Amino acid sequence: MKRSPMIYLFQMLIIIIFSFTSCKDEISSPPDKICPPIDTTLTKELKGKVILENQTEYSNALIYLDSLNRGASTDSTGLFLLQFSEEDTIYNGEFKVYYYVNEFEMDSARYVLVNGRVKLDSMDVDSEGNLPTKELKQLLIIEGWTDKTEYRIGDTIEFTARFTNVTNRAVHINIATYFNQLGHVFLYNENHSAPFVLSPCDPIGLDFNTYLTPGQFYQGRVVYIIRDGFYCGDFVPLIPDEFIVVADLFIEGRRLNYGNNLEDFIFYEWDKLHRGNPPNLDYFPNKYKYPIIKIIE
């Protein structure tokens, strides 16, 4: 059956309109820019997995993008996903991603960005945007315990912390001390504006530096009165809640060469990341076995 000229013209018009509108945001572009071919060698996502030695679940490892000052946290299976947006088109070249948990060895991998997109099959990235699975070796077992699990304002709390070297080499640690005792002990819950410091705000004395040989441990014990608040510049009240009891510890020789960008990111941004081990009482990327206590009325 013959089509009338009007029907034919109408069908052609529909085809032309569809051809122009099927290309997003390119209707007004020159013909050579309409429907540009999709570059299948680039992706907006960077994926991977982290395994933590001696652990049964792998949440709370920080995956940090060098130079972009951005990060993600692993879930309980160790998986992570980093996504790039239109704002990242300024980034081109080779970059590093760091794998960080405080008492574990650091590791890194390399990737390439082309106008803010990850180049597939390049450096350490495979054809599907995956980085190689990394197993981080444990340096220290960090654990602690208290004499009770519930306290009221005015109670005395006894806290013991132990740091054990589980490697086959010496590990250099740095601990704040106060008259030869643990000098920076505090209660942490990220739902509160600041950690609640049990020890003196600015401990008198020197940091304790030592090398733990394989199998060696350091153990410290302190006793404090739980106050209703403390002054450290501003008054911080103690609000009844659950807290993790933390003693500060630094492992020397693990900072990035170009400065403390990673440390700044952990300090200011870590608690904003979605992490896989609620409630979020974890205090920075770690697998510490510190005690959780409850402050009650």
C-alpha positions as CSV (number, residue, x, y, z in Angstrom):
1,M,0.0,0.0,0.0
2,K,1.4,3.4,-1.0
3,R,2.1,5.9,1.7
4,S,0.9,9.4,1.1
5,P,3.6,12.2,0.9
6,M,2.3,13.8,4.1
7,I,2.6,10.5,6.1
8,Y,6.1,10.0,4.8
9,L,7.2,13.5,5.7
10,F,5.7,13.1,9.2
11,Q,7.6,9.8,9.8
12,M,10.9,11.4,8.6
13,L,10.3,14.3,11.0
14,I,9.8,12.0,13.9
15,I,13.0,10.1,13.1
16,I,15.0,13.4,12.8
17,I,13.6,14.7,16.1
18,F,14.4,11.4,17.9
19,S,18.0,11.4,16.4
20,F,18.7,14.9,17.9
21,T,17.0,14.4,21.3
22,S,18.6,11.0,21.9
23,C,22.0,12.7,22.5
24,K,21.9,14.4,25.9
25,D,22.7,18.1,25.9
26,E,24.0,18.1,22.4
27,I,21.0,19.5,20.4
28,S,22.6,22.8,19.8
29,S,26.1,21.4,19.2
30,P,27.8,21.3,15.8
31,P,27.1,18.1,13.8
32,D,30.6,16.7,14.5
33,K,29.8,16.8,18.3
34,I,26.4,15.1,18.2
35,C,26.4,11.7,19.9
36,P,30.2,11.4,20.6
37,P,31.3,7.8,20.9
38,I,31.5,6.5,24.5
39,D,35.1,5.9,25.6
40,T,35.0,2.4,27.0
41,T,38.5,2.7,28.3
42,L,37.4,5.0,31.1
43,T,35.2,4.6,34.1
44,K,33.8,6.8,36.9
45,E,34.4,4.2,39.6
46,L,37.3,2.6,41.4
47,K,36.7,-0.6,43.3
48,G,38.6,-3.0,45.4
49,K,38.9,-5.1,48.5
50,V,41.0,-5.1,51.7
51,I,41.8,-8.1,53.9
52,L,43.1,-7.5,57.4
53,E,45.4,-10.1,58.9
54,N,44.1,-11.9,62.0
55,Q,40.6,-10.4,61.6
56,T,37.3,-12.1,60.8
57,E,35.7,-8.9,59.4
58,Y,37.3,-6.1,57.5
59,S,35.3,-2.9,58.1
60,N,36.8,0.5,58.9
61,A,39.9,0.5,56.7
62,L,40.5,3.9,55.1
63,I,41.0,4.0,51.4
64,Y,42.6,7.4,50.7
65,L,43.1,9.1,47.3
66,D,46.4,10.8,47.3
67,S,46.3,14.5,46.0
68,L,42.4,14.4,45.8
69,N,42.1,14.4,49.6
70,R,39.2,12.0,49.5
71,G,38.5,8.7,50.9
72,A,36.1,5.8,51.6
73,S,35.8,3.1,54.2
74,T,35.6,-0.7,53.6
75,D,32.5,-2.6,54.6
76,S,32.5,-5.7,56.8
77,T,33.7,-7.9,53.8
78,G,36.5,-5.5,53.0
79,L,34.9,-4.1,49.8
80,F,35.1,-0.4,48.9
81,L,33.9,1.9,46.1
82,L,35.2,5.4,45.1
83,Q,33.3,7.4,42.6
84,F,34.4,10.4,40.5
85,S,32.1,13.3,39.4
86,E,32.1,16.1,36.9
87,E,34.1,18.2,39.4
88,D,37.0,15.9,39.0
89,T,37.6,16.7,35.3
90,I,40.6,18.8,36.3
91,Y,42.6,15.8,37.3
92,N,44.9,14.1,34.8
93,G,47.9,11.8,35.3
94,E,49.1,9.1,37.7
95,F,47.8,9.0,41.3
96,K,48.1,6.8,44.3
97,V,45.5,5.3,46.6
98,Y,46.6,4.4,50.1
99,Y,45.2,1.6,52.3
100,Y,45.3,2.6,56.0
101,V,44.4,1.0,59.4
102,N,46.3,2.4,62.3
103,E,47.9,-0.7,63.7
104,F,48.5,-2.4,60.4
105,E,51.1,-2.0,57.6
106,M,50.2,0.6,55.0
107,D,49.9,-0.3,51.4
108,S,49.2,1.6,48.1
109,A,48.3,1.1,44.5
110,R,48.5,3.3,41.4
111,Y,45.8,4.5,38.9
112,V,45.5,7.0,36.1
113,L,42.9,9.7,35.7
114,V,42.0,11.2,32.3
115,N,39.8,14.2,32.7
116,G,38.6,12.9,36.1
117,R,37.9,9.4,34.8
118,V,39.8,6.2,35.7
119,K,41.7,4.7,32.9
120,L,41.0,0.9,32.6
121,D,43.7,-1.6,32.1
122,S,46.4,0.8,33.3
123,M,48.8,0.8,36.3
124,D,47.1,-1.3,39.0
125,V,43.5,-1.1,37.6
126,D,42.1,-4.0,35.6
127,S,39.6,-3.9,32.7
128,E,36.6,-3.6,35.1
129,G,37.9,-0.8,37.3
130,N,39.1,-3.1,40.1
131,L,42.3,-2.5,42.1
132,P,44.1,-5.6,43.3
133,T,43.0,-7.1,46.6
134,K,45.3,-6.0,49.4
135,E,46.1,-7.9,52.6
136,L,47.4,-5.6,55.3
137,K,49.7,-7.2,57.8
138,Q,49.0,-6.5,61.5
139,L,51.7,-4.7,63.4
140,L,50.2,-4.5,66.9
141,I,47.4,-6.0,69.0
142,I,46.0,-2.9,70.8
143,E,43.7,-3.9,73.6
144,G,42.4,-2.6,76.9
145,W,40.0,-3.2,79.8
146,T,38.3,-1.4,82.6
147,D,37.3,-2.5,86.1
148,K,33.6,-2.1,85.3
149,T,31.3,-1.4,82.4
150,E,29.0,1.2,83.9
151,Y,29.9,4.4,85.8
152,R,28.4,7.5,87.2
153,I,29.8,11.0,87.6
154,G,32.2,10.9,90.6
155,D,33.1,7.2,90.2
156,T,36.7,6.1,89.9
157,I,37.6,4.3,86.6
158,E,40.6,2.0,86.3
159,F,41.8,1.5,82.8
160,T,44.6,-0.7,81.5
161,A,46.0,-0.7,77.9
162,R,48.4,-3.2,76.3
163,F,50.2,-2.9,73.0
164,T,51.8,-6.1,71.7
165,N,54.1,-6.5,68.7
166,V,52.9,-9.3,66.5
167,T,55.4,-8.9,63.7
168,N,58.9,-10.4,63.2
169,R,60.6,-7.0,63.5
170,A,60.8,-4.1,65.9
171,V,58.0,-1.6,65.9
172,H,58.6,2.0,67.0
173,I,55.7,3.4,69.1
174,N,55.1,6.8,70.7
175,I,52.7,7.1,73.7
176,A,51.8,10.3,75.6
177,T,52.8,9.8,79.3
178,Y,52.0,11.6,82.5
179,F,54.4,10.8,85.3
180,N,55.2,7.5,83.7
181,Q,51.5,6.6,83.3
182,L,49.3,6.7,80.2
183,G,49.0,10.4,79.6
184,H,46.2,10.8,77.0
185,V,43.2,8.7,77.9
186,F,39.7,9.8,76.8
187,L,36.1,8.7,76.2
188,Y,35.1,8.8,72.5
189,N,31.7,8.7,70.8
190,E,31.5,10.5,67.5
191,N,27.9,11.7,68.3
192,H,29.4,14.1,70.8
193,S,31.2,17.3,69.8
194,A,34.6,16.3,71.3
195,P,36.3,13.4,73.0
196,F,36.0,13.6,76.8
197,V,39.5,13.7,78.2
198,L,40.0,11.7,81.4
199,S,43.7,12.6,81.8
200,P,45.0,16.1,82.2
201,C,44.3,18.2,79.2
202,D,48.0,18.9,78.4
203,P,49.9,16.0,80.1
204,I,53.1,17.1,81.9
205,G,56.0,15.0,80.9
206,L,57.6,13.6,77.8
207,D,56.2,11.3,75.2
208,F,57.3,7.7,75.8
209,N,59.2,6.4,72.7
210,T,60.3,2.8,72.5
211,Y,60.9,-0.1,70.1
212,L,58.9,-3.2,70.8
213,T,60.7,-6.3,69.7
214,P,58.8,-9.2,68.2
215,G,56.4,-10.6,70.8
216,Q,57.1,-7.8,73.3
217,F,54.3,-5.7,74.8
218,Y,54.0,-2.4,76.7
219,Q,51.2,-2.2,79.3
220,G,50.1,0.9,81.2
221,R,47.4,1.4,83.9
222,V,45.7,4.6,85.1
223,V,43.0,5.5,87.6
224,Y,40.9,8.6,87.1
225,I,37.8,10.2,88.7
226,I,35.0,10.6,86.2
227,R,34.2,14.3,86.3
228,D,31.0,16.1,85.0
229,G,33.1,18.0,82.5
230,F,36.6,19.2,81.7
231,Y,38.3,22.4,80.5
232,C,40.6,22.2,77.6
233,G,40.1,25.7,76.1
234,D,36.4,25.3,76.3
235,F,34.2,23.5,78.9
236,V,33.1,20.0,77.6
237,P,30.3,18.4,79.7
238,L,30.1,14.7,80.1
239,I,26.7,13.5,78.7
240,P,25.5,10.0,79.7
241,D,26.0,7.6,76.8
242,E,28.1,4.8,75.6
243,F,31.8,5.5,75.0
244,I,34.9,3.7,74.0
245,V,37.9,4.2,76.3
246,V,40.9,5.2,74.2
247,A,44.7,5.6,74.9
248,D,46.5,7.5,72.2
249,L,49.2,5.6,70.4
250,F,51.4,6.6,67.4
251,I,53.4,4.2,65.3
252,E,56.4,6.0,63.9
253,G,57.5,6.0,60.3
254,R,54.0,5.7,58.8
255,R,53.4,9.3,57.6
256,L,53.2,10.1,53.9
257,N,56.4,11.7,52.6
258,Y,54.8,14.9,51.4
259,G,53.2,16.0,54.7
260,N,50.4,15.1,56.9
261,N,47.5,15.3,54.5
262,L,46.4,11.8,55.4
263,E,46.5,12.6,59.1
264,D,44.5,15.7,58.6
265,F,41.9,13.8,56.6
266,I,41.6,11.2,59.3
267,F,41.3,13.9,62.0
268,Y,38.7,16.1,60.2
269,E,36.9,13.8,57.7
270,W,37.0,10.2,59.0
271,D,33.9,10.5,61.2
272,K,31.9,11.8,58.2
273,L,32.4,8.6,56.2
274,H,29.9,5.8,56.2
275,R,31.6,2.9,58.0
276,G,30.7,-0.7,58.4
277,N,30.8,-1.3,62.1
278,P,28.0,0.5,63.9
279,P,27.7,2.0,66.5
280,N,30.5,4.3,65.3
281,L,32.7,4.2,68.4
282,D,35.7,3.2,66.5
283,Y,37.9,6.3,66.8
284,F,39.8,6.6,63.5
285,P,40.6,3.6,61.2
286,N,41.6,0.8,63.5
287,K,40.8,-2.7,64.9
288,Y,41.5,-1.8,68.5
289,K,40.0,-4.0,71.2
290,Y,39.4,-1.2,73.6
291,P,36.5,-1.5,76.1
292,I,33.1,0.2,75.7
293,I,31.6,1.6,78.8
294,K,28.3,3.3,79.7
295,I,28.0,6.5,81.6
296,I,24.6,6.4,83.5
297,E,22.6,9.0,85.5
